[in-house]
Amino acid sequence: MRIIKLTSDTKTKLMGELLKRTTDDYGEQETVVKEILKNVHDKGDAALFEYTKKFDKADLNSATVKVTEDEIEAAYGEVDQELVEVIRKSIANIKKFHEKQKKNSWISPEADGTILGQRVSPIESTGVYVPGGKAAYPSTVLMNVIPAKVAGVERIVMTTPCNAEGKVYPTTLVAAKEAGVNDIYKVGGAQAIAALAYGTQSIPKVDKIVGPGNIFVAIAKRLVYGHVSIDSIAGPSEILVLADETATPEYVAADMLSQAEHDELASATLVTTSQKLAEEVSVWVDKFTAQLERKEIIQKSLDNFGNIFVADNMDDAIDATNDIAPEHLEIITANPWETMTKVKNAGAIFLGEYSSEPLGDYFAGPNHVLPTNGTARFFSPLSVDDFVKKSSIICYSKEALEAVHTDIEKFAKAEGLTAHANSVAVRFK
C-alpha cells in the first residue's frame, strides 16, 4: 500500500479523492430512473412486472409477486440451522441496543396555566429495500427492520430482487421472517422504489423507504423523496484505522481489508504515528490480499482508495480523522478511550484491537447503516428515531393567553401578519 507523510496537502488530496467516489452527475442513469418511476406511477403493476421481466428475467404477476409462507418455510430448509441461531443471537443484540434509543412522549404543565409537551409516535409503514444481485445480505434485513419494529411501526414490507425462477435468497427470507417483516415482494431496482413510494395494485404505498442499493436505487430514492421519507443515500463503504505503535499490524491490515472487499470504490485508510507500523501493515495487506477470495476487488479498491498516512503526532492524526469523518473508525492506541474523547466525527467507533469492524456489521447491536463520504460531520447512524415522528403539544388557559396576548400581537404586526394578530386579539375584545 501507499505510505504517505501526513501533511495538510496530502490530507486535502485524500479528501478530494474520497469525494470523487460519488457524484451528482448521473444524467444518463437519472433519465432512465425517471422513466421507470413515471411508468410505475402511471401503470402500477403492469409496469412493475414488465421491468421485473426485463431486468431480472422473472415472469411475475399479482399472484406470484408476494413471497408466500410456503416459500419462507422452504427457505428454512435451505439455510444451515447454525446460521439461523446466529441470526437470532444477532437480532437479540440489535434489539437490546435499539431499545435504549426509545424516547417517551412528555407533558409539562406550568402553574400559569400553560401546558406544553411532545408526542412521540411511530410512522405507520415502512418499506425496506434489500439488494439481491450478487450476494445475499441478511444483515441488511436485520439492521433496517429491527429499529422499525422497536419504534412500533405497524406495517413493515420488504422488496428484494428474485432470480429468473422467481426465487429469493433463502437467508434473506429467513432473516426477514425472524426480524418480523409483514410482507415480502420479489421486486428490485428503481421499479421497487417506485412501487413503495407510489403504491401499485399489489404493493401498498409506504411512508418511508430505507435500505441500500445500486446507483439506480439510490437515484430513485432521491427522486421520490417528498412523496415518502427516505433514510439516506449511501455511498461506498469506508474504514479509517487510527493507530499508534502499540497496534498489532496483522490486525490492522485484516480490518482494513474487511471494507476494501465490498467493492472497487470502497476506501481503507490507516492514519498512524508509527512509521514501523505503517510498513508492517503494508506487508500484511499484501499477504492477506493474495489469499482472500475477493482479491481482485480488494486490489482495485486499494489501488484507487487505499492509503497509509504517517503523522508527526497523535493530535495531527486525530485532526485528519475528524476532517475525513469516516463511516467506520477503529481506534487502536495505548488508551483508545482517551483518544476517542478528541474524535468529533465518525459514524461508528470501534475501540481497541479486539473490537474489529465486522462486530458492528453483524452482531454487536449498534446499527451498521452509517453516514458515508464525510457526512458523519452532520448525519447519524440509522436508529429508532428514523421511524418515529414527533408532534408538539400546546395548551393555554384563558388566563395564560391573556398574560401574553399583547406580546404575540406585537410580534405578528412586526411581520405584517395582521390576521395572526387578530386571531389572538379577538379573544380579548
Phi, psi and chi 1 to 4 in degrees:
 res  aa     phi    psi   chi1   chi2   chi3   chi4
   1 MET       -  157.8  -73.5 -174.4   68.5      -
   2 ARG   -67.6  132.0  -69.9  180.0  -66.4  -88.6
   3 ILE  -112.7  120.1  -60.6  177.3      -      -
   4 ILE  -128.1  140.5  -55.1  166.2      -      -
   5 LYS   -70.0  128.6  174.9   72.3  173.4  176.0
   6 LEU   -78.4  116.6 -179.7   64.5      -      -
   7 THR  -135.4  173.1   66.3      -      -      -
   8 SER   -62.1  -34.7   59.6      -      -      -
   9 ASP   -70.9  -44.8  -71.5  -20.2      -      -
  10 THR   -69.0  -32.1   57.5      -      -      -
  11 LYS   -66.8  -43.9 -179.9  177.5   69.3  174.7
  12 THR   -61.5  -41.7  -60.7      -      -      -
  13 LYS   -63.3  -42.5 -176.9  179.4  179.1 -176.9
  14 LEU   -60.1  -47.7  168.3   66.2      -      -
  15 MET   -62.3  -36.5  -65.7  174.2   66.8      -
  16 GLY   -64.4  -40.7      -      -      -      -
  17 GLU   -64.8  -40.7  -70.5  173.7  -11.1      -
  18 LEU   -65.7  -39.8  -65.4  179.3      -      -
  19 LEU   -68.3  -24.6  -71.7  173.1      -      -
  20 LYS   -68.2  -16.0  -74.0  178.4 -175.9  176.6
  21 ARG   -67.4  -24.4  -63.1  178.7  -56.3  154.4
  22 THR  -127.6  144.2   55.3      -      -      -
  23 THR  -143.6  158.1  174.6      -      -      -
  24 ASP   -90.4   -0.6  -68.7  -30.3      -      -
  25 ASP   -90.7   76.8 -173.8   17.2      -      -
  26 TYR  -121.9   51.0  -69.6  115.3      -      -
  27 GLY   -55.3  -49.3      -      -      -      -
  28 GLU   -65.5  -46.6 -176.6  177.9  -19.2      -
  29 GLN   -65.5  -37.4  -66.8   96.2  -33.2      -
  30 GLU   -65.5  -36.6 -174.2  165.0  -39.2      -
  31 THR   -61.6  -44.0  -61.1      -      -      -
  32 VAL   -62.2  -45.9  171.7      -      -      -
  33 VAL   -64.4  -41.9  171.5      -      -      -
  34 LYS   -59.4  -38.8  -76.5 -178.2  176.2  178.1
  35 GLU   -67.0  -41.8 -178.9  179.7   -3.3      -
  36 ILE   -62.2  -46.3  -67.8  172.0      -      -
  37 LEU   -60.2  -43.8  -64.5  180.0      -      -
  38 LYS   -64.5  -43.9 -176.4  178.6 -173.0  -53.9
  39 ASN   -65.4  -41.8  -77.1  -23.4      -      -
  40 VAL   -67.6  -38.6  174.6      -      -      -
  41 HIS   -59.8  -43.9  177.5  -85.0      -      -
  42 ASP   -82.9  -37.1  -66.4  -14.6      -      -
  43 LYS  -110.3   -9.8  -58.8  175.8 -176.5  177.2
  44 GLY    62.5 -130.5      -      -      -      -
  45 ASP   -55.9  -38.8  -86.1   -5.6      -      -
  46 ALA   -56.3  -46.5      -      -      -      -
  47 ALA   -70.9  -38.8      -      -      -      -
  48 LEU   -59.4  -46.5 -178.4   65.3      -      -
  49 PHE   -72.9  -32.0  -59.9  145.7      -      -
  50 GLU   -64.3  -44.1  179.8 -177.4  -24.5      -
  51 TYR   -70.0  -35.1  -75.0  122.0      -      -
  52 THR   -63.7  -39.6  -58.6      -      -      -
  53 LYS   -65.9  -40.0  179.2   70.8  172.5  176.0
  54 LYS   -69.7  -46.8  177.9  179.5  179.3  179.8
  55 PHE   -92.8  -36.0  -63.6  126.2      -      -
  56 ASP  -108.9   -2.3  -62.0  -38.9      -      -
  57 LYS    63.2   20.0  -46.1  -56.3  179.1 -170.8
  58 ALA  -104.6  132.6      -      -      -      -
  59 ASP   -97.6   91.5 -166.2    3.1      -      -
  60 LEU  -104.8  161.3  -60.3  178.7      -      -
  61 ASN  -145.8 -176.3   55.6   50.1      -      -
  62 SER   -63.7  -21.2   58.4      -      -      -
  63 ALA   -87.1  -18.7      -      -      -      -
  64 THR  -117.8   -5.7   58.9      -      -      -
  65 VAL   -71.0  -27.0   65.9      -      -      -
  66 LYS   -94.0  133.6 -176.1  177.5  175.0 -179.6
  67 VAL   -67.5  132.2  173.8      -      -      -
  68 THR   -91.7  164.6   65.6      -      -      -
  69 GLU   -63.4  -33.2  -72.8  -62.9  -36.7      -
  70 ASP   -63.9  -38.8  -73.1  -17.1      -      -
  71 GLU   -67.0  -38.5  -72.2  175.4  -65.1      -
  72 ILE   -66.6  -42.5  -65.6  173.0      -      -
  73 GLU   -61.8  -40.1 -175.1  176.5  -16.7      -
  74 ALA   -64.6  -34.9      -      -      -      -
  75 ALA   -62.4  -38.5      -      -      -      -
  76 TYR   -60.2  -32.3  -86.2   87.2      -      -
  77 GLY   -73.1  -17.5      -      -      -      -
  78 GLU   -98.9  -10.0  -62.4 -179.6   53.7      -
  79 VAL  -103.3  134.0  177.0      -      -      -
  80 ASP   -54.5  129.9 -170.8  -52.7      -      -
  81 GLN   -61.0  -32.5 -175.6   59.8   34.3      -
  82 GLU   -64.1  -37.9  -70.1 -175.0    1.1      -
  83 LEU   -66.5  -38.1  177.5   57.4      -      -
  84 VAL   -58.8  -42.5  175.6      -      -      -
  85 GLU   -66.1  -37.7  -68.6  -56.3  -40.7      -
  86 VAL   -64.1  -42.2  170.0      -      -      -
  87 ILE   -59.4  -41.1  -72.7  172.8      -      -
  88 ARG   -66.5  -38.8  -71.5  170.4  178.6  164.9
  89 LYS   -64.8  -42.2  -69.5  177.1 -176.5  177.8
  90 SER   -62.0  -43.5 -180.0      -      -      -
  91 ILE   -58.1  -42.9  -72.6  173.0      -      -
  92 ALA   -61.8  -41.2      -      -      -      -
  93 ASN   -67.9  -43.5  -69.1  -17.9      -      -
  94 ILE   -65.4  -41.8  -63.1  167.3      -      -
  95 LYS   -63.8  -44.5 -176.9  177.8  179.7 -178.7
  96 LYS   -59.8  -42.7 -178.8  179.1  179.2 -178.9
  97 PHE   -65.3  -46.8  178.5   85.8      -      -
  98 HIS   -74.1  -23.6  -72.7   82.1      -      -
  99 GLU   -59.6  -31.2  -72.9  -81.2    2.6      -
 100 LYS   -72.3  -13.3  -61.6 -179.8 -171.1  -58.1
 101 GLN   -88.1  -11.2  -63.1  177.4  -22.7      -
 102 LYS   -63.7  138.7  -68.6  178.2   70.7  173.8
 103 LYS  -116.7  144.4  -66.8 -177.0  175.8   65.7
 104 ASN   -98.1  153.9  -64.2  -40.5      -      -
 105 SER   -66.2  157.1  -59.1      -      -      -
 106 TRP  -147.1  150.6   56.1  -90.0      -      -
 107 ILE  -129.9  135.8  -66.5  -71.7      -      -
 108 SER  -128.4   94.3  178.2      -      -      -
 109 PRO   -79.3  142.2   26.8  -29.6      -      -
 110 GLU  -115.7  159.9  -57.4  -68.0  -21.5      -
 111 ALA   -66.4  -22.9      -      -      -      -
 112 ASP   -83.5    3.6   64.2   -1.7      -      -
 113 GLY    99.5    5.6      -      -      -      -
 114 THR   -97.0  143.4   66.0      -      -      -
 115 ILE  -129.8  119.1  -57.7  174.3      -      -
 116 LEU  -121.1  153.9  -58.6  177.7      -      -
 117 GLY  -172.4 -174.7      -      -      -      -
 118 GLN  -143.9  130.0 -179.4  173.5  -95.7      -
 119 ARG  -103.6  126.5 -172.7 -179.0   67.9  178.3
 120 VAL  -106.8  121.8  180.0      -      -      -
 121 SER  -139.7  148.9   55.3      -      -      -
 122 PRO   -73.5  151.7   26.6  -34.4      -      -
 123 ILE   -67.0  159.0   60.7  175.8      -      -
 124 GLU   -80.6  -33.9  -66.7 -178.4   14.8      -
 125 SER  -150.0  147.2   60.6      -      -      -
 126 THR  -139.8  147.6 -171.9      -      -      -
 127 GLY  -111.1  130.6      -      -      -      -
 128 VAL  -108.7  121.0  176.7      -      -      -
 129 TYR   -95.4  128.6 -175.6   89.5      -      -
 130 VAL  -123.7  120.4  178.0      -      -      -
 131 PRO   -60.1  154.8  -18.9   30.6      -      -
 132 GLY  -151.7   21.8      -      -      -      -
 133 GLY   -79.7  -69.5      -      -      -      -
 134 LYS   -92.1  -20.5  -63.1  179.5 -179.7  178.4
 135 ALA  -158.8  167.0      -      -      -      -
 136 ALA   -91.9  143.9      -      -      -      -
 137 TYR  -130.8   67.7  -61.4   99.2      -      -
 138 PRO   -61.4  -30.1   20.3  -31.7      -      -
 139 SER   -65.0  -33.7   63.1      -      -      -
 140 THR   -63.2  -39.4  -64.5      -      -      -
 141 VAL   -58.1  -51.9  177.8      -      -      -
 142 LEU   -62.0  -45.7  -54.4 -172.6      -      -
 143 MET   -68.2  -25.7  -66.8  -64.4 -178.4      -
 144 ASN   -94.1  -28.0  -76.1  -82.3      -      -
 145 VAL   -85.9  -44.0  172.1      -      -      -
 146 ILE   -64.0  -42.6  -66.8  171.4      -      -
 147 PRO   -58.6  -35.7  -21.4   31.8      -      -
 148 ALA   -66.8  -40.7      -      -      -      -
 149 LYS   -63.8  -44.6  -68.9  -70.5  -68.7 -174.6
 150 VAL   -62.7  -37.1  170.9      -      -      -
 151 ALA   -68.3  -23.0      -      -      -      -
 152 GLY   101.8   17.1      -      -      -      -
 153 VAL   -61.8  128.5  177.3      -      -      -
 154 GLU   -75.9  -41.8  -72.7 -172.5   11.3      -
 155 ARG  -121.6  115.5 -174.6  170.4   66.6   89.7
 156 ILE  -118.5  116.7  -57.9  173.0      -      -
 157 VAL  -113.0  155.1  -57.5      -      -      -
 158 MET  -128.6  138.5 -172.6  178.0   89.6      -
 159 THR  -118.5  139.7   61.0      -      -      -
 160 THR  -156.2  141.9 -172.2      -      -      -
 161 PRO   -64.8  150.7  -18.1   30.2      -      -
 162 CYS  -111.7  170.6   61.6      -      -      -
 163 ASN   -86.4 -175.7   62.8   16.7      -      -
 164 ALA   -62.5  -24.3      -      -      -      -
 165 GLU   -88.6    1.7  -72.4   72.3   43.0      -
 166 GLY    82.4   20.0      -      -      -      -
 167 LYS  -101.5  144.9  -71.1 -165.9   64.2  175.8
 168 VAL  -106.2  150.4  173.5      -      -      -
 169 TYR   -50.4  126.7  -78.7  113.4      -      -
 170 PRO   -56.8  -40.1  -24.4   33.8      -      -
 171 THR   -65.1  -33.0   49.1      -      -      -
 172 THR   -65.5  -42.5  -60.7      -      -      -
 173 LEU   -65.9  -42.9  -66.2 -177.0      -      -
 174 VAL   -62.8  -45.3  168.2      -      -      -
 175 ALA   -60.8  -41.1      -      -      -      -
 176 ALA   -64.3  -42.3      -      -      -      -
 177 LYS   -65.1  -45.0  179.5   66.6  174.1 -179.9
 178 GLU   -65.2  -35.7  -66.8  -69.8  -29.4      -
 179 ALA   -78.5  -21.2      -      -      -      -
 180 GLY   104.0   26.9      -      -      -      -
 181 VAL   -66.3  137.9  172.8      -      -      -
 182 ASN   -78.6  -48.0  -62.9  100.3      -      -
 183 ASP  -139.4  145.1  -61.7  -54.4      -      -
 184 ILE  -124.7  131.0  -53.0  167.0      -      -
 185 TYR  -119.0  141.9  -63.2   95.8      -      -
 186 LYS   -90.4   51.5  -52.0  172.8 -174.0  178.0
 187 VAL  -130.4  149.7  -69.3      -      -      -
 188 GLY  -137.2 -172.5      -      -      -      -
 189 GLY    70.5 -169.2      -      -      -      -
 190 ALA   -60.1  -30.4      -      -      -      -
 191 GLN   -66.2  -32.0   60.6  -88.5   23.1      -
 192 ALA   -69.4  -41.0      -      -      -      -
 193 ILE   -61.8  -41.3  -58.9  -59.0      -      -
 194 ALA   -61.9  -42.8      -      -      -      -
 195 ALA   -62.3  -42.2      -      -      -      -
 196 LEU   -67.9  -36.3  -67.3  170.9      -      -
 197 ALA   -76.6  -40.6      -      -      -      -
 198 TYR  -105.1  -25.4  -53.6  131.3      -      -
 199 GLY    84.5  146.5      -      -      -      -
 200 THR  -132.4 -175.7   71.8      -      -      -
 201 GLN   -63.2  -27.5  -67.6   84.4  -13.1      -
 202 SER  -102.4  -28.5  -64.1      -      -      -
 203 ILE  -118.6  112.4  -57.3  178.9      -      -
 204 PRO   -68.5  149.3  -16.6   30.0      -      -
 205 LYS   -62.1  147.3 -179.0 -174.7 -175.8  -57.3
 206 VAL  -114.9  172.2  -61.0      -      -      -
 207 ASP   -92.1  -26.0  -64.6  -41.9      -      -
 208 LYS  -147.8  144.0 -176.7  162.5 -171.0  169.1
 209 ILE  -118.1  129.7  -59.1  173.1      -      -
 210 VAL  -130.5  162.3  -61.1      -      -      -
 211 GLY   115.2  151.2      -      -      -      -
 212 PRO   -86.0  170.9   34.9  -36.5      -      -
 213 GLY  -174.9 -176.1      -      -      -      -
 214 ASN   -75.3 -173.1   62.5   19.3      -      -
 215 ILE   -63.1  -32.9 -174.1   58.4      -      -
 216 PHE   -69.3  -38.3  -65.3   97.4      -      -
 217 VAL   -66.0  -43.6  169.5      -      -      -
 218 ALA   -61.7  -44.5      -      -      -      -
 219 ILE   -64.4  -42.5  -68.5  172.1      -      -
 220 ALA   -60.9  -42.8      -      -      -      -
 221 LYS   -61.3  -42.1  -74.6  173.9   66.3  177.7
 222 ARG   -63.6  -39.0  176.7  165.3   56.9   82.3
 223 LEU   -75.6  -28.0  -68.9  175.7      -      -
 224 VAL   -89.9   -4.6  -60.5      -      -      -
 225 TYR   -60.9  128.4  177.4   66.2      -      -
 226 GLY   115.8  -44.6      -      -      -      -
 227 HIS   -71.2  -36.8  -66.8  -81.2      -      -
 228 VAL  -139.1  167.8  -68.7      -      -      -
 229 SER   -88.1  157.6  176.8      -      -      -
 230 ILE  -132.0  166.6   63.2  171.1      -      -
 231 ASP   -80.2  -66.0   49.5   -5.6      -      -
 232 SER  -168.2  172.9   62.0      -      -      -
 233 ILE  -102.9  106.0  -54.1  -61.8      -      -
 234 ALA   -75.5  136.5      -      -      -      -
 235 GLY   -99.8 -175.8      -      -      -      -
 236 PRO   -61.1  151.1  -21.0   32.2      -      -
 237 SER   -70.0  155.0 -172.3      -      -      -
 238 GLU  -153.8  148.9   56.2 -159.3   35.4      -
 239 ILE  -138.4  140.5 -175.2  171.0      -      -
 240 LEU  -127.1  125.8 -172.1  150.5      -      -
 241 VAL  -104.1  122.8 -179.2      -      -      -
 242 LEU  -104.1  114.1  177.6   62.2      -      -
 243 ALA  -141.0  154.7      -      -      -      -
 244 ASP  -116.5 -166.1   61.0   15.4      -      -
 245 GLU   -68.0  -12.0   69.3  -76.4   -8.1      -
 246 THR   -82.1  -11.2   65.8      -      -      -
 247 ALA   -71.5  149.4      -      -      -      -
 248 THR   -87.9  115.6  -57.2      -      -      -
 249 PRO   -58.7  -35.3   16.1  -29.3      -      -
 250 GLU   -62.0  -41.7 -174.6  177.1   -0.6      -
 251 TYR   -67.2  -44.6  -61.3  168.9      -      -
 252 VAL   -59.7  -46.1  173.2      -      -      -
 253 ALA   -61.7  -44.7      -      -      -      -
 254 ALA   -61.4  -41.3      -      -      -      -
 255 ASP   -68.2  -38.3  -68.1   -6.6      -      -
 256 MET   -62.3  -40.3  -67.1  172.8   71.3      -
 257 LEU   -71.9  -20.9  -62.8 -178.8      -      -
 258 SER   -62.2  -25.9   72.4      -      -      -
 259 GLN   -97.7  -32.8  -66.6  -52.6  -67.7      -
 260 ALA   -61.2  -25.4      -      -      -      -
 261 GLU   -76.9   -9.6   76.7  168.8  -18.0      -
 262 HIS   -61.1  -55.6  -88.2  -63.9      -      -
 263 ASP  -165.9  174.7   62.0   62.8      -      -
 264 GLU   -65.2  -18.9  -67.0   88.0  -14.3      -
 265 LEU   -94.8   -4.5  -66.1  176.1      -      -
 266 ALA   -66.0  150.4      -      -      -      -
 267 SER  -120.5  141.4   71.7      -      -      -
 268 ALA  -130.8  120.1      -      -      -      -
 269 THR  -130.2  137.0  -55.4      -      -      -
 270 LEU  -115.8  128.5  166.8   62.7      -      -
 271 VAL  -118.0  118.1 -179.2      -      -      -
 272 THR  -139.9  158.6 -179.8      -      -      -
 273 THR   -96.4    3.3   52.6      -      -      -
 274 SER  -117.4  114.8  169.8      -      -      -
 275 GLN   -63.4  -38.3  178.9   69.7   32.2      -
 276 LYS   -61.3  -45.9 -178.3  173.8 -177.9  -70.4
 277 LEU   -61.6  -42.7  178.0   70.4      -      -
 278 ALA   -56.6  -46.8      -      -      -      -
 279 GLU   -67.6  -39.9  -66.4  170.4   -2.6      -
 280 GLU   -69.9  -38.5  -69.0  177.0  -15.1      -
 281 VAL   -62.4  -42.5  167.1      -      -      -
 282 SER   -57.8  -41.8 -179.2      -      -      -
 283 VAL   -64.5  -45.4  171.2      -      -      -
 284 TRP   -66.2  -35.0  -85.1  106.5      -      -
 285 VAL   -59.1  -44.9  163.2      -      -      -
 286 ASP   -64.5  -40.6  -68.4  -20.0      -      -
 287 LYS   -62.6  -48.6  -74.7 -177.5 -179.0  179.1
 288 PHE   -65.8  -44.8  -78.3  135.5      -      -
 289 THR   -56.9  -39.8  -60.5      -      -      -
 290 ALA   -63.1  -23.9      -      -      -      -
 291 GLN  -110.7   -2.1   57.6 -171.3  -94.5      -
 292 LEU   -87.9  150.0  -69.3  168.3      -      -
 293 GLU   -63.2  -37.1  -70.7 -176.7    8.6      -
 294 ARG   -99.3   40.3  -63.7  167.9   68.6   88.7
 295 LYS   -64.0  -30.3   59.4 -174.8  176.3 -176.6
 296 GLU   -67.8  -44.2  -68.5 -176.8    4.0      -
 297 ILE   -64.2  -45.3  -68.6  174.4      -      -
 298 ILE   -58.2  -46.2  -69.5  171.4      -      -
 299 GLN   -63.9  -39.7 -165.1   58.0   58.4      -
 300 LYS   -65.4  -40.7  -72.4 -179.3 -179.6  178.1
 301 SER   -61.2  -45.7  167.9      -      -      -
 302 LEU   -67.1  -39.6  -63.5  176.5      -      -
 303 ASP   -61.5  -37.8  -71.2  -15.7      -      -
 304 ASN   -92.7  -38.5  -67.1  -41.4      -      -
 305 PHE  -136.2   21.0  -54.8  107.2      -      -
 306 GLY  -102.4  128.6      -      -      -      -
 307 ASN  -146.6  146.0  -65.5  -76.8      -      -
 308 ILE  -120.0  122.4  -63.0  174.8      -      -
 309 PHE  -111.9  134.5  -72.2   93.9      -      -
 310 VAL  -107.9  117.6  179.9      -      -      -
 311 ALA   -99.1  155.3      -      -      -      -
 312 ASP   -67.9  -33.5  -72.1  -26.3      -      -
 313 ASN  -154.9  169.4   53.7   66.2      -      -
 314 MET   -67.8  -32.2 -173.5   53.3   67.0      -
 315 ASP   -61.2  -42.9  -74.3  -19.5      -      -
 316 ASP   -65.2  -39.0  -73.1  -11.7      -      -
 317 ALA   -64.1  -41.2      -      -      -      -
 318 ILE   -68.6  -39.8  -67.0  170.5      -      -
 319 ASP   -58.8  -42.6  -74.2  -16.0      -      -
 320 ALA   -64.3  -40.5      -      -      -      -
 321 THR   -60.7  -44.8  -60.3      -      -      -
 322 ASN   -65.3  -35.8  -78.1  -35.2      -      -
 323 ASP   -69.0  -37.6  -72.2  -19.0      -      -
 324 ILE   -75.1  -33.3  -65.9  167.4      -      -
 325 ALA    51.7   66.0      -      -      -      -
 326 PRO   -71.9  155.5   29.0  -36.6      -      -
 327 GLU   -63.4  -53.9  176.7 -171.4   17.8      -
 328 HIS  -114.7  129.2  -55.7   98.0      -      -
 329 LEU  -124.0  121.7  170.0   63.5      -      -
 330 GLU  -104.8  130.4  -72.2 -169.0    6.4      -
 331 ILE  -111.7  110.8  -59.5  177.0      -      -
 332 ILE  -122.5   84.7  -51.6  178.1      -      -
 333 THR  -130.6  176.3   59.7      -      -      -
 334 ALA   -59.9  -37.5      -      -      -      -
 335 ASN  -134.3   81.4 -170.9  -20.8      -      -
 336 PRO   -62.0  -31.3   21.3  -31.8      -      -
 337 TRP   -66.4  -39.5  -72.3   92.4      -      -
 338 GLU   -67.2  -42.1 -179.6 -177.6   -5.4      -
 339 THR   -60.1  -40.1  -55.5      -      -      -
 340 MET   -60.4  -31.2 -177.0 -170.6   67.1      -
 341 THR   -63.7  -17.6   62.6      -      -      -
 342 LYS   -97.7   -5.0  -59.3  176.4 -177.1  178.1
 343 VAL   -88.6  127.7  171.6      -      -      -
 344 LYS  -105.2  -30.7  -59.4  175.0 -177.9  176.8
 345 ASN  -129.2  112.6  -54.4  -40.7      -      -
 346 ALA  -169.1  146.1      -      -      -      -
 347 GLY   -72.6  -53.5      -      -      -      -
 348 ALA  -135.9  138.9      -      -      -      -
 349 ILE  -116.7  126.1  -57.9  172.9      -      -
 350 PHE  -112.6  122.6  -58.4   77.9      -      -
 351 LEU  -107.6  125.3  -59.9  176.8      -      -
 352 GLY    89.3  159.0      -      -      -      -
 353 GLU   -77.4   -3.7   62.2 -179.4   12.0      -
 354 TYR  -105.1   12.0  -69.5  100.3      -      -
 355 SER  -110.2   65.2  -55.7      -      -      -
 356 SER   -72.0  153.0   59.2      -      -      -
 357 GLU   -54.9  -39.5 -171.5  -80.2  -24.9      -
 358 PRO   -59.1  -19.7  -28.9   38.1      -      -
 359 LEU   -53.9  -45.0  -95.9  174.4      -      -
 360 GLY   -72.8  -31.9      -      -      -      -
 361 ASP   -65.7  -35.9  -81.1  -12.3      -      -
 362 TYR  -121.9  -32.2  -61.1  113.2      -      -
 363 PHE  -138.4  -35.6 -157.5   76.0      -      -
 364 ALA   -62.3  -39.7      -      -      -      -
 365 GLY   134.3  -45.3      -      -      -      -
 366 PRO   -59.3  153.2  -28.0   36.5      -      -
 367 ASN   -73.1  142.9 -148.8  -75.1      -      -
 368 HIS   -96.9    2.8   79.6 -166.1      -      -
 369 VAL   -84.9  105.2 -179.3      -      -      -
 370 LEU  -127.3  156.7  -57.6  167.8      -      -
 371 PRO   -69.6  136.5   23.5  -31.9      -      -
 372 THR  -118.9  172.9   58.7      -      -      -
 373 ASN    55.7   41.7 -111.6   35.1      -      -
 374 GLY    81.5   -1.8      -      -      -      -
 375 THR   -76.7   -3.4   58.4      -      -      -
 376 ALA   -65.4   -9.9      -      -      -      -
 377 ARG   -66.7  -24.1  -73.2 -170.6  -65.3  -89.6
 378 PHE  -143.9   -2.5   44.0   83.4      -      -
 379 PHE  -113.2  163.1  -81.1  151.4      -      -
 380 SER  -123.6  166.4  -55.4      -      -      -
 381 PRO   -62.4  158.0  -22.1   33.4      -      -
 382 LEU   -58.6  139.9 -168.9   72.0      -      -
 383 SER  -152.1  178.9   71.7      -      -      -
 384 VAL   -58.1  -34.1  170.2      -      -      -
 385 ASP   -58.0  -26.6  -76.4  -14.7      -      -
 386 ASP   -72.2  -11.3  -72.3  -71.7      -      -
 387 PHE  -118.6   15.0  -61.1   96.6      -      -
 388 VAL  -124.9  161.4  -59.7      -      -      -
 389 LYS  -126.3  153.2   52.4 -169.2  176.9 -178.3
 390 LYS  -122.7  130.6  -59.5  167.2 -174.2  174.8
 391 SER  -114.2  132.9  -57.7      -      -      -
 392 SER   -78.6  145.2  -59.9      -      -      -
 393 ILE  -118.9  127.1  -62.6  171.1      -      -
 394 ILE  -132.7  124.5  -57.2  165.3      -      -
 395 CYS  -142.5  117.9  178.9      -      -      -
 396 TYR  -116.6  139.1  -90.3   51.7      -      -
 397 SER   -76.8  168.7   65.9      -      -      -
 398 LYS   -59.9  -40.3  178.3 -179.7  178.9 -178.9
 399 GLU   -66.8  -38.4  -66.6   74.3   19.6      -
 400 ALA   -67.6  -40.9      -      -      -      -
 401 LEU   -70.2  -38.1 -178.6   61.5      -      -
 402 GLU   -60.8  -33.2 -172.8  171.1   18.0      -
 403 ALA   -69.1  -21.2      -      -      -      -
 404 VAL  -125.3    3.1  -61.3      -      -      -
 405 HIS   -63.6  -35.3   79.2   92.9      -      -
 406 THR   -67.7  -32.8   55.7      -      -      -
 407 ASP   -64.4  -43.2  -67.5  -24.6      -      -
 408 ILE   -65.5  -43.0  -59.0  168.0      -      -
 409 GLU   -62.1  -42.1  -67.4  164.4   31.0      -
 410 LYS   -61.7  -42.7 -174.0  175.6  -64.4 -176.0
 411 PHE   -63.2  -45.3 -144.7  142.6      -      -
 412 ALA   -63.3  -42.2      -      -      -      -
 413 LYS   -66.5  -32.1  -70.0  174.3 -178.2  176.9
 414 ALA   -63.6  -25.6      -      -      -      -
 415 GLU   -96.5    4.5  -66.0 -172.8  -14.3      -
 416 GLY    74.7   20.4      -      -      -      -
 417 LEU  -108.5   79.0  -60.5  175.4      -      -
 418 THR   -70.7  -25.9   53.8      -      -      -
 419 ALA   -67.9  -34.9      -      -      -      -
 420 HIS   -60.8  -48.4  -80.4   62.5      -      -
 421 ALA   -60.6  -42.7      -      -      -      -
 422 ASN   -65.8  -33.1 -176.1   62.5      -      -
 423 SER   -58.3  -31.5  173.3      -      -      -
 424 VAL   -89.6  -44.9  176.9      -      -      -
 425 ALA   -62.2  -34.6      -      -      -      -
 426 VAL   -60.1  -22.5   71.0      -      -      -
 427 ARG   -78.2  -10.3  -72.6  165.3  165.0   78.2
 428 PHE  -127.4   18.2  -59.4   99.9      -      -
 429 LYS   -84.1      -  -71.8 -179.0  178.9  177.2
